[in-house]
Amino acid sequence: MKQLSLWRSFLVGGTLLAVAAGAASASGGGHGFSLPFAPVIPRTWDSTALANAELPLATASASPRHVSAAYYYQLPERVAYKNYPVYAPGREPKGYWEWLQKQAPQVVFDPKTLHTEADWIKAGELLFDLPIDTDGAIISTDDVRNPAFYAYTKVPLTKDGVLPYTRYVVTEKGKVLVGNLSCAMCHTRVDKSGRVLKGAQGNFPGDRATAWAIRHTPNFPEPAVQFVTGALFDAPFVPNDPNSRLSHQPKEAIAQAFEALPPGTNGRQGTSILFPPTVPDLIGVQQRTYLDHGGLARHRSIGDMMRYIAINQSLDFMASYDGYIPVGVQHKTLPPAGKSQFSGTFDRYSEAQLFALAKYVYSLKPPTNPNQSTALTTRGNQVFIKQGCVSCHTPPLYTNNMLTPVDGFEVPEAHRTKYDIFEISIGTDPGYALKTRRGTGYYKVPSLRGVWYRGPFLHDGSLATLRDMLDPKRLRDDYVPTGFRGVGVTTKAVRGHEFGLELPDADREALLAFLKTL
């Protein structure tokens, strides 16, 4: 129970894997066999590479200083146990729960058994689904077997009644635990038909699950809720930090702040539930130059991606932000290696596990697009070009892979030659970029590929659909945002990215039709 009081509101796990690297599966080119594959695996915690793997924060003096290589490699390697599907109440096969009690623990990752690139990718998928917490960080065994939990969270299920965002884990025979904080927890989408899209912008209502946990978990007192919320979001280097103010509120106020986030957004660690990020789509991520909405992490090699996985699951909790260590002793001193109470900070992925995870994410493919090209979409493409959308959303990736500064941030001269800066602000809410532990002063230009299966939109998920993006009424103060609004907010303008709002109706319909084909 030691982590239950700390972690029931910690919902970052799967979101931590906004990462990838590798290549497509190597095969015998139609000969019916796979070629041998002997990867050269980079060293993850390389001090030279880490030194420039991330952009400075908007408050440059608070840019994270990560743990040393000596500390990192003292952490024990993570054990990958076999895990099993979780079914909603009334959907579980007869005798399934009793069968689980009889299963012995099995370790499912052994690099010595991986001989082909396809083997590595398959192993990476096992790790993608691997929970790194079995102590009830977000949802517990009681929750997944309680119909009221499903009614409150409205969590999507597969056609077979499976809850695909979590798994049962057996670490001891006769002891079945619910796992949390896998990559899949955040980066899995269940569409309206019950189809699972791995790696897509996830739609697990993790923040509502956290609100449920705050209100329903025994022995989760208000000071523990406040401590965890602070460790997740406090940015004390920000003047009048709104996140620190939230973490000192009564626990019901904190629960309401979590509850306000719609599926598709996620209060991952270092961000904010006041300025929440949407969950990134990992499909095609290998072609992106920067990771995180603010472009915090540079993506230059598979080594960078492995570092990003490690940092986000969850070593950035151990970093120093101008002297503030989120899970440090009194936020000032690192605990001994392996002795931290937070999942993801007392162990680590092995180098081989990180490599396999990256290979798997690189292998992800988009679902078949049902939206076909027509005369209308051809016209929409012409509108897209004439409106100048191609300047930022440049084909064929439909992103220029650049960073745009937010209002209120002055681009340092050194950034202009070191990073890919497109010095035009699009006027969206700058809170995430300026008032969080991941805020760089920029937002990256997202790819439009796959927008037909994504949503909500804008970096904070304020708008539920593409149609809402092109609705001029969203600029009015009496507008009711269709996505994230925040606690107690009924109406507010959703400003920024105001392109295409003045299009004639026919052109707007054509543009929407075209975007859905990408």
Secondary structure, DSSP 8 states (H G I E B T S, - for coil): -TTHHHHTT---TGGG------------TTSS---B-------SS-HHHHHTSB---SSGGG--B---HHHHHHS-B---B-EEEEE-TTTS-TTHHHHHHT----B---GGG--BHHHHHHHHHHHHT--SB-S-SS--HHHHT-HHHHHHH-----TT-EEEEEEEEEEETTEEEEEB--HHHHSEEE-TTS-EEETS-----HHHHHHHHHHH-TT--HHHHHHHHHHHH--TTSTT-HHHHHHTS-HHHHHHHHHT--TTB---TTS-SSS--B----TTGGG-SEESTT--EE-SSHHHHHHHHHHHTTGGGGSBBTTB-TTSBTTTB---TT--SSTTTS-B--HHHHHHHHHHHHH-----------HHHHHHHHHHHHTTGGGTS-TTTTS---EEE-TT----TTHHHHS-B---------HHHHSSTT--SEEE----TTGGG--SBSTT--BSSHHHHT-GGGGSTT---SS---TT-------S--TTTT--HHHHHHHHHHHTT-
